[in-house]
Amino acid sequence: MLRRCAVLALSFLSTVAAAQEPQLFVKPQFKPSEPIVLTVTSPVPAVRFDASLDHDGKPVQVSHGPARAGEKVQLRLPGEGHYDGQIVVTFKDGNRSTSTIKFDAVVAGPALKIGYTNESFDAAAHRLDFTLSRPARHVELKVLGDDGTEIGSASADYKGERPGTPLSIVYTPTRPGAAAKLILRATSTDGGRGEAHLLPYSINVPHKEIVFETGKWDIRPTEEPKLDAVYQKIADEVGKARKIEPNVPVKLFIAGYTDTVGTPADNRKLSLERARAIAIWFRDRGLPLPIEYAGFGEDVLRVKTPDETDNAANRRADYIVAFQEPMIARGVRATWVKLQ
């Protein structure tokens, strides 16, 4: 098993002056093809180096011959794992220095990857679902609000669950506020580490709905003042988002919806075309950010109605400023299209 690296203890029980005490060193991490060694350096000439160690319950004896003052002596070890024991250095004058040591020798493994989707975060339950690419040991979660300050945190230990196993972590908010950024740091049982930044920041910009003619998606000139009115609001929200995460592009997502008049397939197409028409209008108006659009048809009704019900409240669109595809409704999906 690969282990996380940490020198747990280095202490000296020496029969010589402090100036003669050897220095012990173990690398934080070894490459897979690299020999695992304990490096011992004596400040004065030595005639012999002897290591008596316990390696995960098995005895290990390693020795090395004479070395000059300051020469780095490498004691080769049998493999990764936990070591506990003594190093005895014998000097030319017959004195000896005995040092006790405990450490974990670690071999670097493949990168630890954290998996999640845009539905992984349940803001109402304060829960993040995720997977790891290696056996899980420990995770830490930090939650930031839209002002960049922490609004919650949590940590959790696991029992080596297999790679790909669904895992969860729940945090308790320390103050009110919407979660804008989640930082998840994970450690696997073999010492791998990974970090993921989830950006659930999503603002549904309030606006007046565009009224389309039945079965059409052209934006009539009489409706354009409604889009002009919301243009600056969108730009303002983009500025706020960039303060949260300046290194990730902010996008405008436009989601279209219909009522239940017509077939579900036709309504999906109609809502998609209307969302696209709005996206084109904002692009042509000069909105300086990527725009994506999607049509959800009658799958996400604001007002629940029977089939074939004409209801104006369900003929609408959402203008969403976010870093990643927003979750419109759990279990409901549509393909987001990047406006070219």
N, C-alpha and C positions, 0 to 999 in steps of 0.2 A: 504494500500500500504506500502511496506517496503521502507525504505529510507536509503540513505547513512548517516553515522554517522559523525557529526562534532559539537563541541560545538561552537556556533556562537558568544556568548557574555556572559561574566560573569562580572558583575559590582556591586558595593556595595554602598548603600545609608544608612549609619549607623548613629545611634544616640549615639553610644558608642565608647569607645577607640578602636583603631585598634587591640589591643591585644585580644579583645573580639569578633572580627568578625569571624563568622563561615566559615568553608570551605565546598564548594559544589563540588560534583563529580558525573559524569555520565559515565558509562562504554562505551568504543568505540563501543562495539557490544554485544548484548545479544543472548544467545542460544534460539532456538525456544521454549523450555519448561521452560525457566528461567523467573522468574518475572522481570518486568521492574521497576527499582527503582531509585530514586534520593537520594544520600547519603549526609547527612548533619552532620558535626562534629563541635561541639561548644567547644572552649578551656576552657570555664568556665561552671559551672552547669547551666542548663536551665530548665524552668518549662513547656515550650510549644513550639512546632514547627508547623507553619501554612503555607501551600502553596496554593496560589491562582494563577492558571495557565489557559492559553488558550491552548486547545489541538485541533489543526486543526479546529479552529472556535467554539469549544465547551468548556464551562467553567468546570474547575476541581478544587475541594476543597479537600485537603488532610491535616490531622492533626496528631500529635503525642504528647504524654505526656512527662513527665519529663525525663531528661537524665543527667548522670554524666559528669563531665568535660572530654573531649576526647572520649566520647562514640559515636560510629557511629550510627546515626539514619537513618533508611531507610524509605523513603516515597514512598509507592507503587503507581505506575501510571497505568492508565487503558489500555495502549497498546502502540505499536510503533507509531511514528509520530512526528510532530513538536510541541514543547512546548515553551511558552512565558509567563512570569509572574513574581511573587514576592514570596520570602520566608521570613517569619517573625519569628524570634526567640526571645522569651521572657525569660529574665533572672530572677533569684531569687530576685534581687534588684529592679525589676520593669522596668529596661531599656530594650529596644528592638533594635534588629538589623534587618534592611530591606535590602534584596539583590534582585536585578533584575537578571533574567536569561533567556537565549534563548538557546535551544539545539534541536537536532534531536535524538530521540531514535530509534535505529536500531536493528532489529532482523535478525540474520544471515540466509541467504537463501541457496539454493543449489549452488554448484560451477558454476561459469560462464565459459562456454566452448566456444572456438573460433574454427569455422570450416573453412577449406580451403583444396584445393587439389594442386597438382603440376602445375595445369593450372591456379591457382588463380592469379598469378602475371604476369602482362603484362609489361615487362621491357621497351618496346618501348614507351608505353603510360604512364609509371610511375604510374601504377594503381594496387592496391591490392583489390581483391574481397574476401569477407568473409561472414560468418554468425555468429550469437551469439545465445546461448541457452536461453537467457533471454532478455526482452525488452531493446532495445539499447538506450543509452543516449550519450556516448562520447567515442571516441577512439583517441589514439595518436600513431603515426608511426615514427619510427626512422630507417633510411636506412644506412647501413655501406658498405664501399667499401672493396676490397680484401686486403687492408692494415689495416683494422680494424677501420679506422676513418670514421666519419659521412660524407655522401655525400648528404644527404637530409632528410627532416622531414616534418610532416604534422599533423594536428589535425582536427577533424570533430565532430560536434554535430548532434544528431539524435532526433527523436520525438517519442521515445517509440515503434519503429517498432517491430512487433511481432517476437517471437523466430523463427529462420530459414529463415527469410526474407533476400534475397540477398542484401548485402551492399557493398559499395565501398569507398575507400579513395585514393586520388591522391596527390602525392607529387611533388614539384618542385626541381630538383637537384641544389645543391649549388656549385657543381664543377663536372667536368667530371669524369667518372669512372663507371664500371659495379657494379651493386648491388650484394653483396655477402651474406648479412645477413639482414633480416628485423625483427624488434622487434615491435610487435603490442600489446599495452595495451588498454584494453577496460573496460568500466564501464556501468552497466545496470541501469535502472531507479530505481530499488529497492536496489541499493547500492552494488551489486555484482561486483567483479573485476576479471579479467582474463588477462593472458599474453601468447602470442604465439611467438615462434621464427621460422621464415621461412628461409630456407637456399637455395636460388636459385643459389648459386655458382655452376657453371657448366663450365668446360673447355674442349673443343673439341681438343684433342691433335693432332697436324698435323703429318701425316705419309704417307708413300708410300703404295698404295693399294696392297693387296695380290691378285695374279692372280690364280684363281681356274680353274680346267678343267671343261668343260661343264657338268652341272648336278651333279658335285661332290663337296665335301667339305673337302677333305683331303688337308692338307698343305704340299706342296712339299718341299723337302730340299732346293731347289734353292730359295724359297721364304722366308725362315727363317731369312736371314740377314735383311730383312725389319722389322721384329718384334724385332730383337735384337737392331736395330737402334732406335726404339721408346720406348724401355723398360725404359731407363734412363729418358727420357722426362716425362713419366708417373710418375715415382718415384719422380721427382722434383715437379710436380704439386701436388702430394699428400702432400709433405712437406709444400707447401704454404697453402693448404686447412686446414691442422691441426692447423696452426697459427690462422686462422679465428675462428674456433670452435673446440677446443681440446677435448671436451667431447662427440662429435658425431662421429661415425665411418665414415671414407671416403671410398668410393667404386669406383670401375672401372665398368662402364657400356659399353657394346659392342653392338652396334646396326647394324644389317645386312640389306642390301638392294639388289634388283635385277633390271634388266631392264624389259621390258614388254613382252619378249618372254616367252611363256608358260601361264598357267592359273594362276590367282591370288592366288588360294589355293596352287598350287605347288610352286609358288615363295615365298610365306610366309614360307613354310616348308624349302625350300632351303636356304633362307636367315637366318633362325633360326639355321640350322645346321652349316652353315659357321661361324656365330657369336659364336656358342658354340665351334667350333674347335679352334678359335682364343683365346677364354677364357681359354680353357684347356692348350693351349700352354703357356700363361702367367702364369697360376698357376704352371705348371710343371717347368717353368723357375725360380719360386721362388718368384713371386710378392706377398708381404706380406699384402694383403688387400682383403676384400670380392669382388667377381666379379659376376655381373649379366649380362645376355644377353637376347636379344629379336630379333625377325625377323619381319621386316616391309614389306618385299617383294617389290612389285612395287607401294606401296601406297605413298611413299615419293620420288618422282623422282627428281634428281638434274637437269636433262635436260628433259623438257616436250617432250614426243614423242608419236606417235600413238601406238596402240596396236601392238604386235609382232615386235617391233623394237629392233634390236641388237645395244645397245649403251653402250660402256665400262664405260662411266662416271657414269652410274646409277648402275653399279655392284661395290659396295663399302661397307665400314663399317666405323662407327664412334667409336672412343675410347674416352669415356667421363669420366672425373674425377669429382665426385659430391657427395653430402651428401644424396640426395634423387633422386628418379626416375626422370630423365630429361624429359622435354617436347620436343619431337622430332618435332612435328608439331601440331598445334591446330586442334582438332577434330580427330586426328589420334591416335589410341591406339593399343598397343600390350602388351602381358603378359611378364613381366620381370621374368626370371627364375634365381634363385640363383644357382650358380655352386657349386655342392657338392664335 
